[in-house]
Amino acid sequence: YIQENPGKLVTFDKTAKLLWGDNSYDKYSLQAMAKVIENIRRKIRDQGINKEVIFTKRGVGYFLN
């Protein structure tokens, strides 16, 4: 979803809903979400893309630049 909407801010709530669906309220925590995003960033770096791609807007959500 973030990749399909570059430059659009995706809130933490929306990200949790996309990741965990209807269970998002049971599984959602900023720490869990940060870990998922960290793993995605690592996989991007492992593909040889060394620039930052996914950005965090502190207290709000994520966006792709």
C-alpha positions, 0 to 999 in steps of 0.5 A, spaced: 500 500 500 505 504 501 509 503 495 502 504 491 501 511 494 508 514 494 508 521 497 502 519 501 502 518 509 499 512 511 497 512 519 499 507 524 492 505 524 492 504 517 498 500 517 496 496 523 489 494 519 493 492 513 498 488 516 493 484 521 486 486 518 481 485 523 486 482 529 489 489 528 487 491 535 489 485 538 496 485 535 497 492 534 503 496 538 508 501 535 514 496 537 511 491 533 509 495 527 516 498 527 519 491 527 515 490 521 518 496 518 525 495 520 525 488 517 522 491 510 528 496 510 533 491 511 530 486 505 530 493 501 538 494 503 539 486 502 537 487 495 542 493 494 538 499 495 542 503 499 538 509 500 532 510 505 526 509 501 520 508 507 520 514 512 517 515 518 513 521 520 514 521 528 507 520 531 503 519 525 505 514 520 510 512 514 510 514 507 515 512 501 519 518 498 
